[in-house]
Amino acid sequence: MTVAPDAGRSLGTNLTSTFIQDSTRMAAEHGPVFRRSLHHLEFTFVTDPELVAELSDEQRFTKNVLPNLDALRPVLGDGLITAHTHEPNWRAAHELLMPAFSQAAMRRYHPVMLAVTGELVAAWDRAAGGAPVDVAADMTKMTLEVIGRAGFGYSFGSFETGRTHPFVTALKECMVHGQRTVTRPPIVGGLLGRRADERNAENIAYLNAVVDEVIDARGREGGDDLLTLMLAAGTLDRVNIRYQVLTFLAAGYETTATAAAFALYYLANNPDVLAAARAEADAVLGGEVPSFEQIGKLRYLRRVVDEALRLWPPAPGYARHALADTVLGGRYPMRAGESMFVLLPALHRHPVWGEDPEAFDPDRFLPERIRRRPAHAFKPFGTGQRACIGRQFAVHETLVVVSTLLHRYELVPDPDYRLRVQELIAFRPAGFTLGLRRR
């Protein structure tokens, strides 16, 4: 195991870190297992598919809730993402909600996805031929609206007003505050830190009040969504239901928005890929609103989405800790409780992906090429029982919105734009805009 250079000076209070991207570039030299520090935090990165396969063994390893997730406990509590596997509410919620995110369950959510996509299209129709649209911002509006309506019967009015809903602002501020409490050096704080903590407490109180109001309304009126399912089951208490609602809102929109934004970036900047994906969308959709069955026929576009997820997965990675003393790969001793972090952008650029893993190539996901790769070379949604519960939801929604936009618009990229990736809760293509022309 090697030790890579400390990144303590690369992070400012504006969260402009490139720690993960820098670590990914170092992986070829320092991997497959290497250690790197960020201020007072230390990460042991793993980048090799065979080692990742071992870490995926549920008999030897389990999810480690890293400090950046633990810092979100004040707002997300023991929701699905921030809970430890041994906590009873994690297992109760996981078992209850898994069927609600199956492929079959997507049929219930599909009409909501279509309705919100229609609102996005109406907004983009108004913008067509004018100023470029902010892709990441609009994908965020889209995905937040979908999870709010499909999961909890709540609309944020994302495309109805010219301002961001205060709930969204408060939620984002809580997420950023949590990250800052982890990455900020211990000596930094003082008056500014206390004011930030007070602001965070105010935001949490506001978020809780809004969600409690939604829960009360659902209890009176009933419905057919995730919230109704949780209330009817009786296995989760009211506080934990609130945590689950906030978890789905916090995690369920940003990651999907990121996947859609990166897919649109690579489509707009790879004309041959764009032409093939558009031809498929035109042939499959046939000028109509896409049906549930038609989305499953977008096989080339699915490869486009998977390739975008390979290069920029929704989250930078996940940590696994040893359940007992063990040796990883016959070379790396681990004590019980010790963790290693699967660095996804490096894993997804491992030599098993070919000579130029930085290149965007959807054909990497042709069935015959998938069969030739190690099974654990592609892990954009995590692994095992702690893998992202909403992965089917995220992929289906991404295919709905991207296929609709390809079918309707000519996408005009800014020729001077160079991809800049921001590292927050999820990766994000910073400053990415598109000009639009109706087809």
C-alpha positions in Angstrom: 0.0 0.0 0.0 1.3 3.4 -0.9 0.6 6.8 0.6 -0.3 9.6 -1.9 0.2 13.3 -1.2 -2.0 15.0 1.4 -4.8 17.1 -0.1 -5.3 19.3 3.0 -4.6 22.6 1.2 -6.8 21.9 -1.8 -10.1 22.6 -0.2 -11.5 26.0 0.5 -14.7 26.9 2.4 -16.5 27.2 -0.9 -16.3 23.5 -1.4 -14.3 23.8 -4.7 -12.3 20.6 -3.9 -11.1 18.3 -6.6 -9.9 15.7 -4.1 -11.7 12.8 -5.7 -10.6 13.8 -9.2 -7.0 14.3 -8.1 -7.1 10.9 -6.3 -8.5 9.3 -9.5 -5.6 10.6 -11.5 -3.2 9.2 -8.8 -4.7 5.8 -8.9 -2.6 4.4 -11.8 0.6 5.3 -9.9 -0.4 4.5 -6.3 -3.1 1.8 -6.7 -4.6 -0.6 -6.4 -4.7 0.3 -2.7 -3.4 3.6 -1.5 -3.9 6.0 1.3 -4.6 9.8 1.1 -5.5 12.4 3.6 -7.9 15.4 3.4 -7.2 17.6 6.3 -7.8 15.4 9.4 -9.5 12.7 7.4 -7.8 9.7 6.0 -9.0 7.5 3.2 -7.7 4.1 2.0 -8.8 3.9 -1.6 -9.4 0.6 -3.6 -9.5 0.7 -7.4 -9.1 -2.9 -8.6 -12.2 -4.9 -9.6 -10.9 -8.2 -8.0 -10.4 -6.4 -4.7 -13.8 -4.7 -5.0 -15.3 -8.2 -5.6 -13.9 -9.3 -2.2 -15.2 -6.1 -0.5 -18.6 -7.0 -1.8 -18.7 -10.2 0.2 -21.5 -9.6 2.8 -20.1 -12.3 5.0 -16.8 -10.4 5.5 -17.7 -6.7 4.9 -20.5 -4.3 5.3 -21.2 -0.6 4.6 -19.2 1.9 6.6 -21.0 5.2 7.2 -18.2 7.7 6.5 -18.0 11.0 8.3 -19.5 12.9 5.4 -22.7 10.8 5.8 -22.6 10.7 9.6 -22.5 14.5 9.5 -25.9 14.5 7.8 -27.5 12.6 10.7 -29.0 15.8 12.2 -31.2 16.2 9.2 -31.5 12.6 7.8 -31.3 10.7 11.0 -31.4 6.9 10.5 -32.8 7.1 7.0 -31.7 4.5 4.5 -28.4 6.2 3.5 -27.1 7.4 6.8 -28.2 4.5 8.9 -25.8 1.8 10.0 -26.7 -1.7 8.8 -27.1 -2.9 12.4 -29.7 -0.3 13.2 -33.2 -1.8 13.3 -34.9 1.0 11.4 -32.5 0.4 8.4 -33.6 -3.2 8.0 -37.3 -2.4 8.6 -37.3 0.4 6.0 -35.3 -1.6 3.5 -37.5 -4.6 3.6 -40.6 -2.4 3.4 -39.5 -0.2 0.6 -37.6 -2.6 -1.7 -40.7 -3.7 -3.6 -41.6 -0.1 -4.2 -38.5 0.4 -6.3 -38.7 -2.8 -8.4 -38.8 -2.8 -12.1 -42.5 -3.7 -12.0 -43.2 -0.7 -9.7 -41.9 1.7 -12.3 -45.2 1.4 -14.1 -46.9 3.4 -11.3 -44.3 6.1 -11.4 -44.0 6.4 -15.2 -47.0 8.7 -15.6 -45.6 11.1 -13.1 -42.3 11.1 -14.9 -44.1 11.9 -18.2 -46.0 14.7 -16.6 -43.0 16.4 -15.2 -41.0 15.9 -18.4 -43.9 17.7 -20.1 -43.4 20.7 -17.8 -39.6 20.7 -18.6 -40.4 20.5 -22.3 -42.7 23.5 -22.0 -40.0 25.5 -20.3 -37.4 24.5 -22.9 -39.9 25.3 -25.7 -40.0 28.9 -24.3 -36.2 29.0 -24.2 -35.6 27.5 -27.7 -33.8 29.9 -30.0 -32.9 32.2 -27.1 -30.5 32.1 -24.3 -28.9 28.7 -23.5 -30.5 26.6 -20.7 -28.6 25.6 -17.5 -28.8 21.8 -17.9 -27.9 20.7 -14.4 -30.3 23.2 -12.8 -33.2 22.1 -15.0 -32.4 18.4 -14.5 -32.5 19.1 -10.8 -35.9 20.8 -11.0 -37.1 17.8 -13.0 -35.9 15.1 -10.7 -36.9 16.9 -7.5 -40.4 17.3 -8.8 -40.7 13.6 -9.8 -39.6 12.2 -6.5 -41.7 14.7 -4.6 -44.9 13.8 -6.5 -44.3 10.1 -7.1 -43.0 9.5 -3.5 -45.0 11.9 -1.3 -47.7 13.6 -3.4 -46.0 16.9 -3.0 -45.2 19.4 -5.7 -42.4 22.0 -5.3 -43.8 24.0 -8.3 -40.4 23.8 -9.9 -41.5 25.0 -13.3 -44.3 27.3 -12.2 -42.3 30.1 -10.6 -39.0 31.9 -11.3 -37.6 31.2 -7.9 -36.3 28.2 -6.1 -38.6 26.7 -3.5 -37.4 27.5 0.1 -37.5 23.8 1.0 -34.9 23.1 -1.8 -32.7 26.0 -0.6 -32.9 24.7 3.0 -32.2 21.1 2.0 -29.1 22.1 -0.1 -27.8 24.3 2.7 -28.1 21.4 5.2 -26.2 19.1 2.8 -23.4 21.7 2.3 -23.2 22.4 6.0 -22.8 18.8 6.8 -19.9 18.4 4.3 -18.2 21.5 5.7 -18.3 20.3 9.2 -16.4 17.2 8.1 -13.9 18.8 5.6 -13.2 22.0 7.6 -10.0 21.7 9.6 -10.7 21.4 13.4 -9.0 24.8 14.0 -11.5 26.6 11.8 -14.8 27.6 13.3 -15.3 30.4 15.9 -18.1 32.9 15.4 -18.7 32.1 11.7 -19.0 28.4 12.6 -21.5 29.1 15.3 -23.6 31.2 13.0 -23.5 28.5 10.4 -24.6 25.9 13.0 -27.5 28.2 14.0 -28.5 28.6 10.4 -28.4 24.8 10.0 -30.6 24.3 13.0 -33.2 26.8 11.6 -33.1 24.9 8.2 -33.6 21.6 9.9 -36.6 22.9 11.9 -38.1 24.2 8.7 -37.6 21.0 6.7 -39.1 18.9 9.6 -42.1 21.2 9.7 -42.8 20.9 6.0 -42.4 17.1 6.0 -44.6 16.7 9.1 -47.3 18.7 7.4 -47.1 16.4 4.3 -47.3 13.3 6.6 -50.3 14.7 8.4 -52.1 15.4 5.1 -51.4 12.0 3.8 -52.7 10.5 7.0 -56.0 12.3 6.5 -56.4 11.9 2.8 -54.6 8.7 1.9 -52.9 8.1 -1.4 -50.9 5.6 -3.5 -47.2 6.5 -3.0 -44.2 5.7 -0.8 -45.4 7.8 2.1 -48.8 6.0 2.1 -46.9 2.7 2.1 -44.8 3.7 5.1 -47.8 5.0 7.1 -49.9 1.9 6.4 -47.2 -0.6 7.3 -46.9 0.5 10.9 -43.3 -0.8 11.1 -41.7 2.7 11.1 -42.4 5.4 13.7 -43.3 8.9 12.6 -39.8 10.3 13.1 -38.2 7.7 11.0 -40.8 8.2 8.3 -39.8 11.8 8.3 -36.1 10.8 7.9 -37.0 8.5 5.0 -38.9 11.3 3.2 -36.0 13.7 3.6 -33.5 11.0 2.6 -35.4 10.2 -0.7 -35.6 13.9 -1.4 -32.0 14.6 -0.6 -30.5 11.6 -2.4 -33.2 10.8 -4.9 -33.1 13.9 -7.0 -29.5 15.1 -7.1 -28.0 11.8 -8.2 -30.6 11.3 -11.0 -30.2 14.9 -12.1 -26.5 14.4 -12.3 -26.9 11.2 -14.4 -29.2 13.0 -16.9 -27.0 16.1 -17.1 -23.8 14.1 -17.9 -25.6 11.9 -20.4 -26.8 15.1 -22.2 -23.2 16.5 -22.0 -21.7 13.5 -23.7 -24.5 13.3 -26.3 -24.2 16.9 -27.3 -20.4 16.7 -27.6 -20.3 13.4 -29.5 -22.2 13.9 -32.8 -22.0 10.3 -33.9 -23.4 9.0 -30.6 -26.0 11.7 -30.6 -27.2 10.7 -34.1 -27.4 7.1 -33.2 -29.3 7.8 -29.9 -31.7 10.2 -31.7 -32.4 7.7 -34.5 -33.3 5.1 -31.9 -35.5 7.6 -29.9 -37.3 8.6 -33.1 -37.8 5.0 -34.2 -39.0 3.8 -30.8 -41.1 6.8 -29.7 -42.5 7.5 -33.2 -43.5 11.0 -32.3 -45.7 9.9 -29.3 -45.3 10.3 -25.6 -43.2 7.3 -24.6 -45.0 4.4 -23.1 -43.5 2.3 -20.3 -42.7 -0.5 -22.7 -41.0 1.8 -25.2 -38.5 3.0 -22.6 -37.3 -0.6 -22.2 -36.6 -0.7 -25.9 -34.1 2.2 -25.8 -31.1 -0.2 -25.7 -28.5 2.1 -27.3 -29.6 5.1 -25.1 -29.3 2.8 -22.1 -25.7 2.2 -23.1 -25.2 5.9 -23.4 -26.5 6.4 -19.8 -24.4 3.5 -18.5 -21.3 5.0 -20.1 -22.0 8.4 -18.5 -22.5 6.7 -15.2 -19.1 4.9 -15.7 -17.2 8.1 -16.2 -19.1 10.1 -13.6 -21.1 7.9 -11.2 -23.7 9.7 -9.0 -21.5 9.4 -5.9 -17.7 9.2 -5.8 -17.7 5.9 -4.1 -18.6 3.9 -1.0 -16.8 2.5 2.0 -16.8 -1.0 3.4 -15.5 -2.1 6.7 -14.3 -5.5 7.8 -16.6 -7.5 10.1 -13.6 -9.4 11.5 -9.8 -9.4 11.1 -9.1 -10.4 7.5 -6.6 -10.0 4.6 -7.8 -8.4 1.4 -6.4 -9.9 -1.8 -3.9 -11.9 0.2 -1.8 -8.7 0.7 -3.7 -6.1 2.7 -4.4 -6.9 6.3 -7.5 -5.3 7.8 -8.6 -5.2 11.4 -12.2 -5.6 12.4 -13.9 -2.3 11.9 -11.2 -1.0 9.5 -12.6 0.5 6.3 -11.6 0.9 2.7 -13.2 3.3 0.2 -14.1 2.0 -3.3 -13.0 5.0 -5.5 -15.5 4.6 -8.3 -14.1 7.0 -11.0 -10.8 5.1 -10.7 -12.4 1.7 -10.7 -14.4 2.7 -13.7 -11.1 3.7 -15.5 -9.2 0.5 -14.6 -7.4 -1.1 -17.6 -10.1 -3.7 -17.8 -12.1 -1.0 -19.6 -9.7 -0.9 -22.5 -6.8 1.3 -23.8 -8.5 4.6 -23.4 -10.8 4.5 -20.5 -11.2 8.3 -20.5 -13.0 8.2 -23.9 -16.7 8.1 -24.0 -17.8 4.9 -25.8 -21.3 3.5 -25.2 -20.3 0.3 -27.0 -18.4 -0.7 -23.9 -21.8 -1.9 -22.7 -22.5 -4.2 -25.6 -23.5 -7.6 -24.0 -20.4 -9.4 -25.3 -18.1 -6.8 -23.8 -19.9 -6.8 -20.5 -19.4 -10.6 -20.4 -15.6 -10.2 -20.8 -15.2 -7.8 -17.9 -15.0 -8.7 -14.2 -18.5 -8.5 -12.7 -17.4 -5.9 -10.1 -15.8 -3.4 -12.5 -19.0 -1.3 -12.7 -20.6 -0.2 -9.4 -22.3 3.2 -9.9 -25.0 2.4 -7.4 -22.9 0.7 -4.7 -23.0 -2.9 -3.8 -25.0 -5.6 -2.0 -27.8 -5.0 0.4 -26.6 -1.3 0.8 -26.7 -0.6 -2.9 -28.9 2.4 -3.9 -32.5 1.3 -3.5 -33.7 3.7 -6.2 -31.4 2.6 -9.0 -34.2 1.3 -11.2 -36.2 4.5 -10.6 -33.2 6.7 -11.5 -32.3 4.9 -14.7 -35.9 4.8 -15.9 -36.4 8.5 -15.2 -33.2 9.3 -17.0 -34.2 7.4 -20.1 -37.6 9.1 -20.1 -36.3 12.6 -20.0 -33.3 12.2 -22.2 -35.2 10.3 -25.0 -37.9 13.0 -24.9 -35.4 15.8 -25.3 -33.5 14.1 -28.1 -36.7 13.6 -30.0 -37.7 17.2 -29.6 -34.6 19.4 -29.8 -31.4 20.0 -31.6 -28.8 20.3 -28.8 -26.3 23.0 -29.4 -23.2 22.9 -27.1 -21.1 25.9 -26.3 -17.9 25.3 -28.4 -15.8 27.1 -25.8 -17.0 25.0 -22.8 -14.7 22.5 -21.3 -16.2 20.0 -18.8 -15.6 21.1 -15.2 -16.8 18.7 -12.6 -17.9 20.0 -9.2 -17.6 17.7 -6.2 -20.5 18.1 -3.8 -22.9 15.4 -2.6 -22.8 14.2 -6.1 -20.6 15.0 -9.1 -22.0 17.9 -11.2 -21.1 19.3 -14.6 -20.5 22.9 -13.5 -21.5 25.7 -15.9 -22.8 23.3 -18.6 -25.4 24.9 -20.9 -27.1 24.0 -24.1 -28.6 26.0 -26.9 -31.9 24.6 -28.1 -33.6 24.5 -31.5 -36.9 22.8 -32.1 -36.7 20.0 -34.6 
